[in-house]
Amino acid sequence: MLEVTVTESSPASTLLTVSGELAGSGAERLLARLDRLLDQGHRYVVLDLSGVSFCDSSGISALVRGHARASAAAGGLRLSAASDQVVRILELSGLARMLGLKSTVEI
């Protein structure tokens, strides 16, 4: 099961801590949370992926769709602190570069 928690929020950006498996229904849960934040006026979201143990194609899709929705709302989505396994998937998919993957959490 995937857990998504707002850890920190400022006028500039919102930090979401994500833990568990970013796959299947977990990917949809993340996307729904991003949608709610964007609807509430949060434009820049940073995802702390340090607690994500697994990411599959549905997780990649959720990140791409979240990025597109944030960009459409004149904002952005960034990724940080992913495990080695998740970093590899993000690099292979091109998302690490597209979303500006950082090794540490920075909001």
N, C-alpha and C positions, 0 to 999 in steps of 0.2 A: 504494500500500500504506500502511496506517495503522500507526504505531508508537505504543505506549503504554508509558511508562516511569514507575516509581515514582521520583520525584525527591527527595522529602522525606517523612519520616513522623515524627509525634510522637504522644504519647498523645491529643492533641486531634483531629488530623486528618491525612490523607494527601494529598499532592500528586501528581497524575498529570500528566505532560507528554504531550500528544497531538500527533502530527504526521502530516501526509499528508491523505488524503481520508476524511472521515467519511461513508462511503457503502458500501452493499452489505456485502461480507464484512468491511470495516473497522469498520462499525457493530457487527457481531456480535462482532468481536474486542474492541472496547471494552466491550461488555456482559459478555462472558465474564470480562474482567479485573476489572470492578467486582464481579461475582458472587464471584470468588475472594477479593477483598479483604474483602467483607462476611462471607464464610464464615470468614475468618481473624480476625474480630473488629474490623476497621476500620469505624467507624460513620460518620464524617464524611469525605467525599472532595471535594477541590477539583480541578477539571479545568483545567489550563493549556492553552487552545486557541490560543495564539499561533502554533503551527506548523500549524494546520489550514487547508488551502487551499480546501477545498470541503466543503459539507455538503448532503445531500439528505434526502428524507423518511425514508429508513431511518436516517440519522443522528439526525434529530429523534426518531424512534421509540425509538432506543436511549437517548437522553438522558431521555426520559419514563419508559421502563421502568426505567432505572437509578435515577432519582429515586424511583420507586414502591418499588423494592426496598430502597433505603437508608432510606426513611421507614418501611417495614414492619419494618426492623431497628432502629428507634428512633434513626435517624441522619439524615443529609442529604447532598445533592449540591449543590455550587455550581460555577459557571462563572466563568472569568476570562480576561482578555487575548485575546479573540477578534479576528480581523481584521475590517475594515469589512464585507466580504462576508458573513462568518459572523454578525456582529452583526445585520446586516439580516435574515437568515433567522430568527435567534433572536427578534428583536423582532416580526417578522410572525407567528411561531408562538405568541407569548406566553411562550416559555420564558425570555427575558431577565428578565422580571419574576418569574416563578414560581420560578426557580432563583437569583435574585439575582446576575445577571451583573455582575462588577466589571471595570473597565478595566485593573487591575493584578493581579498574582498575590499573593494574601494567604491564608496558611493559618492 
